[in-house]
Amino acid sequence: MLDPTVLRAAQQIYRAYYEVYPERTHQAFGIVIDRHTHRGQPTFSDNPILLPQECFVFSSQLEAEK
């Protein structure tokens, strides 16, 4: 189960990325986000390597929760 605060932060990062780079042809698979600091970035790999404090939020989760 994903913490709602982490999910909201990941959604903000996801939306901000696509506002800044609307011409990108490759869609991100999701957001890698730190559970404690809520800092994250989009990833274009479907199997990212995560640090212990990080989690991966799939783009389908980000779009479904809008």
Phi and psi restraints in degrees (range 20) as a CNS / XPLOR table:
assign (resid 1 and name C) (resid 2 and name N)
       (resid 2 and name CA) (resid 2 and name C) 1.0 -96.8 20.0 2
assign (resid 2 and name N) (resid 2 and name CA)
       (resid 2 and name C) (resid 3 and name N) 1.0 133.8 20.0 2
assign (resid 2 and name C) (resid 3 and name N)
       (resid 3 and name CA) (resid 3 and name C) 1.0 -61.2 20.0 2
assign (resid 3 and name N) (resid 3 and name CA)
       (resid 3 and name C) (resid 4 and name N) 1.0 128.6 20.0 2
assign (resid 3 and name C) (resid 4 and name N)
       (resid 4 and name CA) (resid 4 and name C) 1.0 -58.1 20.0 2
assign (resid 4 and name N) (resid 4 and name CA)
       (resid 4 and name C) (resid 5 and name N) 1.0 -31.9 20.0 2
assign (resid 4 and name C) (resid 5 and name N)
       (resid 5 and name CA) (resid 5 and name C) 1.0 -67.4 20.0 2
assign (resid 5 and name N) (resid 5 and name CA)
       (resid 5 and name C) (resid 6 and name N) 1.0 -41.0 20.0 2
assign (resid 5 and name C) (resid 6 and name N)
       (resid 6 and name CA) (resid 6 and name C) 1.0 -65.9 20.0 2
assign (resid 6 and name N) (resid 6 and name CA)
       (resid 6 and name C) (resid 7 and name N) 1.0 -41.3 20.0 2
assign (resid 6 and name C) (resid 7 and name N)
       (resid 7 and name CA) (resid 7 and name C) 1.0 -62.1 20.0 2
assign (resid 7 and name N) (resid 7 and name CA)
       (resid 7 and name C) (resid 8 and name N) 1.0 -45.5 20.0 2
assign (resid 7 and name C) (resid 8 and name N)
       (resid 8 and name CA) (resid 8 and name C) 1.0 -62.0 20.0 2
assign (resid 8 and name N) (resid 8 and name CA)
       (resid 8 and name C) (resid 9 and name N) 1.0 -42.0 20.0 2
assign (resid 8 and name C) (resid 9 and name N)
       (resid 9 and name CA) (resid 9 and name C) 1.0 -63.5 20.0 2
assign (resid 9 and name N) (resid 9 and name CA)
       (resid 9 and name C) (resid 10 and name N) 1.0 -42.3 20.0 2
assign (resid 9 and name C) (resid 10 and name N)
       (resid 10 and name CA) (resid 10 and name C) 1.0 -63.8 20.0 2
assign (resid 10 and name N) (resid 10 and name CA)
       (resid 10 and name C) (resid 11 and name N) 1.0 -39.3 20.0 2
assign (resid 10 and name C) (resid 11 and name N)
       (resid 11 and name CA) (resid 11 and name C) 1.0 -63.2 20.0 2
assign (resid 11 and name N) (resid 11 and name CA)
       (resid 11 and name C) (resid 12 and name N) 1.0 -40.6 20.0 2
assign (resid 11 and name C) (resid 12 and name N)
       (resid 12 and name CA) (resid 12 and name C) 1.0 -64.1 20.0 2
assign (resid 12 and name N) (resid 12 and name CA)
       (resid 12 and name C) (resid 13 and name N) 1.0 -42.1 20.0 2
assign (resid 12 and name C) (resid 13 and name N)
       (resid 13 and name CA) (resid 13 and name C) 1.0 -63.9 20.0 2
assign (resid 13 and name N) (resid 13 and name CA)
       (resid 13 and name C) (resid 14 and name N) 1.0 -43.2 20.0 2
assign (resid 13 and name C) (resid 14 and name N)
       (resid 14 and name CA) (resid 14 and name C) 1.0 -61.8 20.0 2
assign (resid 14 and name N) (resid 14 and name CA)
       (resid 14 and name C) (resid 15 and name N) 1.0 -48.7 20.0 2
assign (resid 14 and name C) (resid 15 and name N)
       (resid 15 and name CA) (resid 15 and name C) 1.0 -64.2 20.0 2
assign (resid 15 and name N) (resid 15 and name CA)
       (resid 15 and name C) (resid 16 and name N) 1.0 -43.2 20.0 2
assign (resid 15 and name C) (resid 16 and name N)
       (resid 16 and name CA) (resid 16 and name C) 1.0 -61.6 20.0 2
assign (resid 16 and name N) (resid 16 and name CA)
       (resid 16 and name C) (resid 17 and name N) 1.0 -40.9 20.0 2
assign (resid 16 and name C) (resid 17 and name N)
       (resid 17 and name CA) (resid 17 and name C) 1.0 -60.0 20.0 2
assign (resid 17 and name N) (resid 17 and name CA)
       (resid 17 and name C) (resid 18 and name N) 1.0 -47.1 20.0 2
assign (resid 17 and name C) (resid 18 and name N)
       (resid 18 and name CA) (resid 18 and name C) 1.0 -75.5 20.0 2
assign (resid 18 and name N) (resid 18 and name CA)
       (resid 18 and name C) (resid 19 and name N) 1.0 -18.6 20.0 2
assign (resid 18 and name C) (resid 19 and name N)
       (resid 19 and name CA) (resid 19 and name C) 1.0 -75.9 20.0 2
assign (resid 19 and name N) (resid 19 and name CA)
       (resid 19 and name C) (resid 20 and name N) 1.0 -37.0 20.0 2
assign (resid 19 and name C) (resid 20 and name N)
       (resid 20 and name CA) (resid 20 and name C) 1.0 -77.4 20.0 2
assign (resid 20 and name N) (resid 20 and name CA)
       (resid 20 and name C) (resid 21 and name N) 1.0 -36.5 20.0 2
assign (resid 20 and name C) (resid 21 and name N)
       (resid 21 and name CA) (resid 21 and name C) 1.0 -122.0 20.0 2
assign (resid 21 and name N) (resid 21 and name CA)
       (resid 21 and name C) (resid 22 and name N) 1.0 65.4 20.0 2
assign (resid 21 and name C) (resid 22 and name N)
       (resid 22 and name CA) (resid 22 and name C) 1.0 -69.0 20.0 2
assign (resid 22 and name N) (resid 22 and name CA)
       (resid 22 and name C) (resid 23 and name N) 1.0 -20.9 20.0 2
assign (resid 22 and name C) (resid 23 and name N)
       (resid 23 and name CA) (resid 23 and name C) 1.0 -86.2 20.0 2
assign (resid 23 and name N) (resid 23 and name CA)
       (resid 23 and name C) (resid 24 and name N) 1.0 -0.1 20.0 2
assign (resid 23 and name C) (resid 24 and name N)
       (resid 24 and name CA) (resid 24 and name C) 1.0 -62.3 20.0 2
assign (resid 24 and name N) (resid 24 and name CA)
       (resid 24 and name C) (resid 25 and name N) 1.0 130.7 20.0 2
assign (resid 24 and name C) (resid 25 and name N)
       (resid 25 and name CA) (resid 25 and name C) 1.0 -88.8 20.0 2
assign (resid 25 and name N) (resid 25 and name CA)
       (resid 25 and name C) (resid 26 and name N) 1.0 -27.7 20.0 2
assign (resid 25 and name C) (resid 26 and name N)
       (resid 26 and name CA) (resid 26 and name C) 1.0 -89.5 20.0 2
assign (resid 26 and name N) (resid 26 and name CA)
       (resid 26 and name C) (resid 27 and name N) 1.0 126.3 20.0 2
assign (resid 26 and name C) (resid 27 and name N)
       (resid 27 and name CA) (resid 27 and name C) 1.0 -84.9 20.0 2
assign (resid 27 and name N) (resid 27 and name CA)
       (resid 27 and name C) (resid 28 and name N) 1.0 139.2 20.0 2
assign (resid 27 and name C) (resid 28 and name N)
       (resid 28 and name CA) (resid 28 and name C) 1.0 -67.5 20.0 2
assign (resid 28 and name N) (resid 28 and name CA)
       (resid 28 and name C) (resid 29 and name N) 1.0 143.9 20.0 2
assign (resid 28 and name C) (resid 29 and name N)
       (resid 29 and name CA) (resid 29 and name C) 1.0 -75.0 20.0 2
assign (resid 29 and name N) (resid 29 and name CA)
       (resid 29 and name C) (resid 30 and name N) 1.0 -22.1 20.0 2
assign (resid 29 and name C) (resid 30 and name N)
       (resid 30 and name CA) (resid 30 and name C) 1.0 166.5 20.0 2
assign (resid 30 and name N) (resid 30 and name CA)
       (resid 30 and name C) (resid 31 and name N) 1.0 -165.4 20.0 2
assign (resid 30 and name C) (resid 31 and name N)
       (resid 31 and name CA) (resid 31 and name C) 1.0 -120.7 20.0 2
assign (resid 31 and name N) (resid 31 and name CA)
       (resid 31 and name C) (resid 32 and name N) 1.0 131.3 20.0 2
assign (resid 31 and name C) (resid 32 and name N)
       (resid 32 and name CA) (resid 32 and name C) 1.0 -93.7 20.0 2
assign (resid 32 and name N) (resid 32 and name CA)
       (resid 32 and name C) (resid 33 and name N) 1.0 123.1 20.0 2
assign (resid 32 and name C) (resid 33 and name N)
       (resid 33 and name CA) (resid 33 and name C) 1.0 -135.3 20.0 2
assign (resid 33 and name N) (resid 33 and name CA)
       (resid 33 and name C) (resid 34 and name N) 1.0 141.9 20.0 2
assign (resid 33 and name C) (resid 34 and name N)
       (resid 34 and name CA) (resid 34 and name C) 1.0 -79.5 20.0 2
assign (resid 34 and name N) (resid 34 and name CA)
       (resid 34 and name C) (resid 35 and name N) 1.0 126.4 20.0 2
assign (resid 34 and name C) (resid 35 and name N)
       (resid 35 and name CA) (resid 35 and name C) 1.0 -65.3 20.0 2
assign (resid 35 and name N) (resid 35 and name CA)
       (resid 35 and name C) (resid 36 and name N) 1.0 -25.0 20.0 2
assign (resid 35 and name C) (resid 36 and name N)
       (resid 36 and name CA) (resid 36 and name C) 1.0 -94.7 20.0 2
assign (resid 36 and name N) (resid 36 and name CA)
       (resid 36 and name C) (resid 37 and name N) 1.0 -44.5 20.0 2
assign (resid 36 and name C) (resid 37 and name N)
       (resid 37 and name CA) (resid 37 and name C) 1.0 -94.1 20.0 2
assign (resid 37 and name N) (resid 37 and name CA)
       (resid 37 and name C) (resid 38 and name N) 1.0 -16.8 20.0 2
assign (resid 37 and name C) (resid 38 and name N)
       (resid 38 and name CA) (resid 38 and name C) 1.0 62.6 20.0 2
assign (resid 38 and name N) (resid 38 and name CA)
       (resid 38 and name C) (resid 39 and name N) 1.0 24.9 20.0 2
assign (resid 38 and name C) (resid 39 and name N)
       (resid 39 and name CA) (resid 39 and name C) 1.0 -92.6 20.0 2
assign (resid 39 and name N) (resid 39 and name CA)
       (resid 39 and name C) (resid 40 and name N) 1.0 140.5 20.0 2
assign (resid 39 and name C) (resid 40 and name N)
       (resid 40 and name CA) (resid 40 and name C) 1.0 -159.1 20.0 2
assign (resid 40 and name N) (resid 40 and name CA)
       (resid 40 and name C) (resid 41 and name N) 1.0 179.8 20.0 2
assign (resid 40 and name C) (resid 41 and name N)
       (resid 41 and name CA) (resid 41 and name C) 1.0 -153.9 20.0 2
assign (resid 41 and name N) (resid 41 and name CA)
       (resid 41 and name C) (resid 42 and name N) 1.0 154.0 20.0 2
assign (resid 41 and name C) (resid 42 and name N)
       (resid 42 and name CA) (resid 42 and name C) 1.0 -68.8 20.0 2
assign (resid 42 and name N) (resid 42 and name CA)
       (resid 42 and name C) (resid 43 and name N) 1.0 151.5 20.0 2
assign (resid 42 and name C) (resid 43 and name N)
       (resid 43 and name CA) (resid 43 and name C) 1.0 -128.2 20.0 2
assign (resid 43 and name N) (resid 43 and name CA)
       (resid 43 and name C) (resid 44 and name N) 1.0 146.2 20.0 2
assign (resid 43 and name C) (resid 44 and name N)
       (resid 44 and name CA) (resid 44 and name C) 1.0 -109.5 20.0 2
assign (resid 44 and name N) (resid 44 and name CA)
       (resid 44 and name C) (resid 45 and name N) 1.0 14.9 20.0 2
assign (resid 44 and name C) (resid 45 and name N)
       (resid 45 and name CA) (resid 45 and name C) 1.0 -111.5 20.0 2
assign (resid 45 and name N) (resid 45 and name CA)
       (resid 45 and name C) (resid 46 and name N) 1.0 137.8 20.0 2
assign (resid 45 and name C) (resid 46 and name N)
       (resid 46 and name CA) (resid 46 and name C) 1.0 -82.6 20.0 2
assign (resid 46 and name N) (resid 46 and name CA)
       (resid 46 and name C) (resid 47 and name N) 1.0 -3.0 20.0 2
assign (resid 46 and name C) (resid 47 and name N)
       (resid 47 and name CA) (resid 47 and name C) 1.0 -139.6 20.0 2
assign (resid 47 and name N) (resid 47 and name CA)
       (resid 47 and name C) (resid 48 and name N) 1.0 67.2 20.0 2
assign (resid 47 and name C) (resid 48 and name N)
       (resid 48 and name CA) (resid 48 and name C) 1.0 -71.9 20.0 2
assign (resid 48 and name N) (resid 48 and name CA)
       (resid 48 and name C) (resid 49 and name N) 1.0 154.2 20.0 2
assign (resid 48 and name C) (resid 49 and name N)
       (resid 49 and name CA) (resid 49 and name C) 1.0 -87.0 20.0 2
assign (resid 49 and name N) (resid 49 and name CA)
       (resid 49 and name C) (resid 50 and name N) 1.0 125.4 20.0 2
assign (resid 49 and name C) (resid 50 and name N)
       (resid 50 and name CA) (resid 50 and name C) 1.0 -112.2 20.0 2
assign (resid 50 and name N) (resid 50 and name CA)
       (resid 50 and name C) (resid 51 and name N) 1.0 146.1 20.0 2
assign (resid 50 and name C) (resid 51 and name N)
       (resid 51 and name CA) (resid 51 and name C) 1.0 -79.0 20.0 2
assign (resid 51 and name N) (resid 51 and name CA)
       (resid 51 and name C) (resid 52 and name N) 1.0 162.1 20.0 2
assign (resid 51 and name C) (resid 52 and name N)
       (resid 52 and name CA) (resid 52 and name C) 1.0 -56.1 20.0 2
assign (resid 52 and name N) (resid 52 and name CA)
       (resid 52 and name C) (resid 53 and name N) 1.0 -32.1 20.0 2
assign (resid 52 and name C) (resid 53 and name N)
       (resid 53 and name CA) (resid 53 and name C) 1.0 -90.7 20.0 2
assign (resid 53 and name N) (resid 53 and name CA)
       (resid 53 and name C) (resid 54 and name N) 1.0 2.4 20.0 2
assign (resid 53 and name C) (resid 54 and name N)
       (resid 54 and name CA) (resid 54 and name C) 1.0 -100.9 20.0 2
assign (resid 54 and name N) (resid 54 and name CA)
       (resid 54 and name C) (resid 55 and name N) 1.0 157.0 20.0 2
assign (resid 54 and name C) (resid 55 and name N)
       (resid 55 and name CA) (resid 55 and name C) 1.0 -136.6 20.0 2
assign (resid 55 and name N) (resid 55 and name CA)
       (resid 55 and name C) (resid 56 and name N) 1.0 163.1 20.0 2
assign (resid 55 and name C) (resid 56 and name N)
       (resid 56 and name CA) (resid 56 and name C) 1.0 -113.2 20.0 2
assign (resid 56 and name N) (resid 56 and name CA)
       (resid 56 and name C) (resid 57 and name N) 1.0 127.1 20.0 2
assign (resid 56 and name C) (resid 57 and name N)
       (resid 57 and name CA) (resid 57 and name C) 1.0 -112.9 20.0 2
assign (resid 57 and name N) (resid 57 and name CA)
       (resid 57 and name C) (resid 58 and name N) 1.0 116.4 20.0 2
assign (resid 57 and name C) (resid 58 and name N)
       (resid 58 and name CA) (resid 58 and name C) 1.0 -66.6 20.0 2
assign (resid 58 and name N) (resid 58 and name CA)
       (resid 58 and name C) (resid 59 and name N) 1.0 148.5 20.0 2
assign (resid 58 and name C) (resid 59 and name N)
       (resid 59 and name CA) (resid 59 and name C) 1.0 -60.7 20.0 2
assign (resid 59 and name N) (resid 59 and name CA)
       (resid 59 and name C) (resid 60 and name N) 1.0 -31.2 20.0 2
assign (resid 59 and name C) (resid 60 and name N)
       (resid 60 and name CA) (resid 60 and name C) 1.0 -64.0 20.0 2
assign (resid 60 and name N) (resid 60 and name CA)
       (resid 60 and name C) (resid 61 and name N) 1.0 -34.3 20.0 2
assign (resid 60 and name C) (resid 61 and name N)
       (resid 61 and name CA) (resid 61 and name C) 1.0 -69.1 20.0 2
assign (resid 61 and name N) (resid 61 and name CA)
       (resid 61 and name C) (resid 62 and name N) 1.0 -38.6 20.0 2
assign (resid 61 and name C) (resid 62 and name N)
       (resid 62 and name CA) (resid 62 and name C) 1.0 -67.5 20.0 2
assign (resid 62 and name N) (resid 62 and name CA)
       (resid 62 and name C) (resid 63 and name N) 1.0 -41.1 20.0 2
assign (resid 62 and name C) (resid 63 and name N)
       (resid 63 and name CA) (resid 63 and name C) 1.0 -76.8 20.0 2
assign (resid 63 and name N) (resid 63 and name CA)
       (resid 63 and name C) (resid 64 and name N) 1.0 -32.0 20.0 2
assign (resid 63 and name C) (resid 64 and name N)
       (resid 64 and name CA) (resid 64 and name C) 1.0 -71.7 20.0 2
assign (resid 64 and name N) (resid 64 and name CA)
       (resid 64 and name C) (resid 65 and name N) 1.0 -27.2 20.0 2
assign (resid 64 and name C) (resid 65 and name N)
       (resid 65 and name CA) (resid 65 and name C) 1.0 -94.0 20.0 2
assign (resid 65 and name N) (resid 65 and name CA)
       (resid 65 and name C) (resid 66 and name N) 1.0 8.8 20.0 2
